[in-house]
Structures are given as C-alpha cells and as structure tokens.
Amino acid sequence: MIENLIGKRYAEALSSSVKQDSLLNPVLENLQAFKSALDNQDQLVRFFSQPSIPLEKKNSMVRDLCDRLKVEQVVCNLLVLLSDRKKILFVENIAEYFEKIVDRRLKQVRVSVQSAQALTNANIERLRSALNSILGKTVLIDVHVNESLIGGVQLKIGDQVADATIKNRLTLLKQKLEKEEVA
C-alpha cells in the first residue's frame, strides 16, 4: 500500500517537472531502463538495501548507472533524490504510475493483445484503427502469442478484458454443461 502512495507521489512530481510532452516517452523509457537494471541485477538490490553502505556510495552508483544508461538529467535527479531518501527500490512503482500519467497526458491507451498465432501487420493495423475510433485515443498495441488459447484473441485495456478465444468459449461451455447436469 505504501509502495503505491510513494510511487504515485514521485511519478506526479516527475510529471510536473517534465513540461514538454515530447520528453514524456524518453523519460518513461529511462525509468523503465533503470527498473530493468535493478530487476536483472540482484546485487544492485542488495547494494541499495544494505544500510551499512554510505549514502555517498549509493548516490555515486546511481549517477554511474545514469551515465551508463544515458538517462535524462531530470530522471537522474529523481533517482539521486530517491537514493538520498532511501526509496530507490520504489522505482518500479514510480515507473508504473508514470506510465499512466504519460498515457493520460498524451491521450493514449495501451492495449495488450494475446492471440494463438502471430498477427499480421495488416490485422494489427485494422485492430488499432478500430480501437482508435472506439476509444477516441491513440492506441499502443503490444502483441503476444499464446498458443494455449487455441484460437481467437484476447484484448486487455487497463483492467478490462475482452476474451474472444476458443479456450474461453470452451470453458464457458463446460461451465454451462456442469450447471445443467446439477439441475
């Protein structure tokens, strides 16, 4: 719960310091790159979690990572501030909330599409066009292949799911048959 509050607060502060909308996506990518570095390097998490390591060394490590990842200055400043306040490990929550802020400011929506087979570019563009007109926002589509779906597609927009997969239809049919057997 506290992670969400911290993530939201710092994401909003970062958003207010990024005045140009054209910089929002690069800043988001920088946050995600730093988060990914923490996710992929357990030693970094242990390093930042260790209270016996001086704050100066932690801040130096943050600056070094910022240089290696070619992070925007505004993001580096935030990361150093987080290190100072012993909240650097909340970067994941901050990135999550910042992504929502970016989407809201740029009037865009992220859609996760799962299908049993790879979708063609033409299918993706038709889907994007249809969703653009329905939602009235720019649609960013992330496509994943999930062979366990057997056929069809599943769309996830925020916390809403539209499931038009054969696997889902079979599950619904099974539940319906089970209810009829009980009756």
Secondary structure as GFF3:
##gff-version 3
##sequence-region A 1 183
A	DSSP	alpha_helix	2	17	.	.	.	ID=ss1
A	DSSP	three_ten_helix	21	23	.	.	.	ID=ss2
A	DSSP	alpha_helix	24	40	.	.	.	ID=ss3
A	DSSP	alpha_helix	42	49	.	.	.	ID=ss4
A	DSSP	alpha_helix	55	69	.	.	.	ID=ss5
A	DSSP	alpha_helix	73	84	.	.	.	ID=ss6
A	DSSP	three_ten_helix	88	90	.	.	.	ID=ss7
A	DSSP	alpha_helix	91	105	.	.	.	ID=ss8
A	DSSP	beta_strand	108	115	.	.	.	ID=ss9
A	DSSP	alpha_helix	121	135	.	.	.	ID=ss10
A	DSSP	beta_strand	138	145	.	.	.	ID=ss11
A	DSSP	three_ten_helix	147	149	.	.	.	ID=ss12
A	DSSP	beta_strand	152	157	.	.	.	ID=ss13
A	DSSP	beta_strand	160	165	.	.	.	ID=ss14
A	DSSP	alpha_helix	166	182	.	.	.	ID=ss15
###
